[in-house]
Amino acid sequence: MAERTGRPAEHSGFPGHSGHPGRLGRPTLAVVGATGAVGRVMLQILSQHADIWGEIRLLASPRSAGRKLAVRGEEVEVAALSEAALDGVDVAMFDVPDEVAAHWAPIAAAKGVIVVDNSGAFRMDPDVPLVVPEVNPHTTRMRPRGIIANPNCTTLSMIVALGALHAEFGLRELVVSSYQAVSGAGRAGVETLRQQLSLVAGTELGTNPGDVRRAVGDNTGPFPEPVALNVVPWAGSLREDGWSSEEMKVRDESRKILGLPHLPVAVTCVRVPVVTTHSLTVHARFEDTVTVARAREILATAPGVVLFDDPAAGEFPTPADVVGTDPTWVGRVRRALDDPTALELFVCGDNLRKGAALNTAQIAELVAAELSVRHPGKA
Ligand SMILES: NC(=O)c1ccc[n+]([C@@H]2O[C@H](COP(=O)([O-])OP(=O)(O)OC[C@H]3O[C@@H](n4cnc5c(N)ncnc54)[C@H](OP(=O)(O)O)[C@@H]3O)[C@@H](O)[C@H]2O)c1
């Protein structure tokens, strides 16, 4: 990959360039897909985190060119993604559909841009690291293609807690069920749930076979079944032997992140009528006998994890409270009744923050720190 040599900070000519004198010499960031569900949360995170970037350039499809979005308290005009729009960019976050990332990420990398990709296009590429900064930060530098992948939101919603337990106990098997929010399917998912809720609110629906389906009509958006007043045991597309693509992602990505290529993983992914925040039940089997007391200590002190577990006081994480927060929340910690080597957990994580935008921002910050060490003038 071409190594960036660093450039004097000058006005790029892009409408998003702030010209803020304090930002001179800092790396230029592009947010590709800034108008999407993940992109919008990314702009909030960039506004909340330490201001380490020089110019922040907002890119999306030509449909959005000319729109203005707020980041770091400034209105920035969105430009259409093009080769010219990537000129002079140091780091690009891609928050776009798989096919758009598959096409554009290599183009950006060939220009010397370091790409942090949120799509599924490169996650299982052996030459692309799949990074969770709390679990495998060292892999960020192993990027021969100039591309770093961000895991999928369901894997990310549990992997920080599992990584901490694995480091102490040695993971041997995972059995997982997800309860996934509709925003995991992007803006279209949220619009579908809101529209369906407006059609069923205040009715007696949900008491006869098919009454919800008739009320919401044939257009079920990105979901195969109505999602309001319902639970849908499906996410993604059909893979071999009846598995869904989402289930395969959780298995394959967990193995890659944890460096356990043969870990047995059984997953069932389920969509529920929650706007944002995925939940998972996890049965995790370890090398040896585990104790709940030690597991609780690990979870209570692991970076990025909050242990919220007092059923007697009615305390356990739920999406209604977790949404909009950064950590992985863990409750219902129990030792398996029939296996002293296994733990049962209930885990919640905001799929748009840690599940997508936050993890991407954390990776990009690791890269920016690396660039500033290599090119001190750029930080
Ligand atoms: N939602 C989640 O929980 C989640 C979690 C982890 C990862 N992801 C992944 O993150 C990516 C974005 O997901 P999302 O949920 O934010 O999707 P989304 O809400 O549908 O947004 C898609 C974004 O991509 C842009 N885009 C579409 N076609 C484009 C093109 N040809 N050129 C440039 N930009 C284009 C859109 O721009 P316009 O507005 O101009 O159309 C929009 O900004 C996907 O790969 C998804 O799998 C999502």
The ligand as an SDF file (V2000), in Angstrom:
LIG
                    3D

 48 52  0  0  0  0  0  0  0  0999 V2000
  -27.5150   -0.3780   10.9270 N   0  0  0  0  0  0  0  0  0  0  0  0
  -26.6830   -1.1040   11.6700 C   0  0  0  0  0  0  0  0  0  0  0  0
  -26.9620   -1.4620   12.8330 O   0  0  0  0  0  0  0  0  0  0  0  0
  -25.3500   -1.4750   11.1270 C   0  0  0  0  0  0  0  0  0  0  0  0
  -24.4140   -1.9930   12.0120 C   0  0  0  0  0  0  0  0  0  0  0  0
  -23.1480   -2.3590   11.5460 C   0  0  0  0  0  0  0  0  0  0  0  0
  -22.8580   -2.2060   10.2220 C   0  0  0  0  0  0  0  0  0  0  0  0
  -23.7940   -1.7140    9.3640 N   0  0  0  0  0  0  0  0  0  0  0  0
  -23.3960   -1.5720    7.9770 C   0  0  0  0  0  0  0  0  0  0  0  0
  -23.1200   -0.1890    7.7310 O   0  0  0  0  0  0  0  0  0  0  0  0
  -23.4560    0.1320    6.3840 C   0  0  0  0  0  0  0  0  0  0  0  0
  -24.4570    1.2870    6.3880 C   0  0  0  0  0  0  0  0  0  0  0  0
  -25.6440    0.8400    7.0440 O   0  0  0  0  0  0  0  0  0  0  0  0
  -26.8490    1.8290    7.4090 P   0  0  0  0  0  0  0  0  0  0  0  0
  -27.7130    1.0120    8.3000 O   0  0  0  0  0  0  0  0  0  0  0  0
  -26.3650    3.1400    7.8450 O   0  0  0  0  0  0  0  0  0  0  0  0
  -27.5390    1.9810    5.9350 O   0  0  0  0  0  0  0  0  0  0  0  0
  -28.5150    3.1460    5.4300 P   0  0  0  0  0  0  0  0  0  0  0  0
  -29.2200    3.7810    6.5420 O   0  0  0  0  0  0  0  0  0  0  0  0
  -29.3110    2.5030    4.3370 O   0  0  0  0  0  0  0  0  0  0  0  0
  -27.4930    4.2240    4.7670 O   0  0  0  0  0  0  0  0  0  0  0  0
  -26.7420    3.9210    3.6200 C   0  0  0  0  0  0  0  0  0  0  0  0
  -25.7670    5.0450    3.3220 C   0  0  0  0  0  0  0  0  0  0  0  0
  -25.0060    4.6800    2.1570 O   0  0  0  0  0  0  0  0  0  0  0  0
  -25.0920    5.7430    1.1940 C   0  0  0  0  0  0  0  0  0  0  0  0
  -25.0340    5.2070   -0.1630 N   0  0  0  0  0  0  0  0  0  0  0  0
  -25.8780    4.3250   -0.7490 C   0  0  0  0  0  0  0  0  0  0  0  0
  -25.4910    4.0950   -2.0300 N   0  0  0  0  0  0  0  0  0  0  0  0
  -24.3870    4.8600   -2.2410 C   0  0  0  0  0  0  0  0  0  0  0  0
  -23.5360    5.0750   -3.3490 C   0  0  0  0  0  0  0  0  0  0  0  0
  -23.7340    4.4550   -4.5240 N   0  0  0  0  0  0  0  0  0  0  0  0
  -22.4880    5.9230   -3.2300 N   0  0  0  0  0  0  0  0  0  0  0  0
  -22.2660    6.5710   -2.0610 C   0  0  0  0  0  0  0  0  0  0  0  0
  -23.0490    6.4100   -0.9620 N   0  0  0  0  0  0  0  0  0  0  0  0
  -24.0980    5.5660   -1.0520 C   0  0  0  0  0  0  0  0  0  0  0  0
  -26.4220    6.3810    1.4720 C   0  0  0  0  0  0  0  0  0  0  0  0
  -26.4460    7.6700    0.8940 O   0  0  0  0  0  0  0  0  0  0  0  0
  -27.8540    8.3740    0.4670 P   0  0  0  0  0  0  0  0  0  0  0  0
  -28.4930    8.8680    1.7320 O   0  0  0  0  0  0  0  0  0  0  0  0
  -27.3870    9.4610   -0.4290 O   0  0  0  0  0  0  0  0  0  0  0  0
  -28.6570    7.3110   -0.2130 O   0  0  0  0  0  0  0  0  0  0  0  0
  -26.4180    6.3850    2.9990 C   0  0  0  0  0  0  0  0  0  0  0  0
  -25.6060    7.4400    3.4600 O   0  0  0  0  0  0  0  0  0  0  0  0
  -24.0080   -1.1500    5.7530 C   0  0  0  0  0  0  0  0  0  0  0  0
  -22.9690   -1.8420    5.0930 O   0  0  0  0  0  0  0  0  0  0  0  0
  -24.4500   -1.9460    6.9560 C   0  0  0  0  0  0  0  0  0  0  0  0
  -24.4500   -3.3330    6.7050 O   0  0  0  0  0  0  0  0  0  0  0  0
  -25.0220   -1.3250    9.7820 C   0  0  0  0  0  0  0  0  0  0  0  0
  1  2  1  0
  2  3  2  0
  2  4  1  0
  4  5  1  0
  4 48  2  0
  5  6  2  0
  6  7  1  0
  7  8  2  0
  8  9  1  0
  8 48  1  0
  9 10  1  0
  9 46  1  0
 10 11  1  0
 11 12  1  0
 11 44  1  0
 12 13  1  0
 13 14  1  0
 14 15  2  0
 14 16  1  0
 14 17  1  0
 17 18  1  0
 18 19  2  0
 18 20  1  0
 18 21  1  0
 21 22  1  0
 22 23  1  0
 23 24  1  0
 23 42  1  0
 24 25  1  0
 25 26  1  0
 25 36  1  0
 26 27  1  0
 26 35  1  0
 27 28  2  0
 28 29  1  0
 29 30  1  0
 29 35  2  0
 30 31  1  0
 30 32  2  0
 32 33  1  0
 33 34  2  0
 34 35  1  0
 36 37  1  0
 36 42  1  0
 37 38  1  0
 38 39  2  0
 38 40  1  0
 38 41  1  0
 42 43  1  0
 44 45  1  0
 44 46  1  0
 46 47  1  0
M  CHG  2   8   1  16  -1
M  END
$$$$
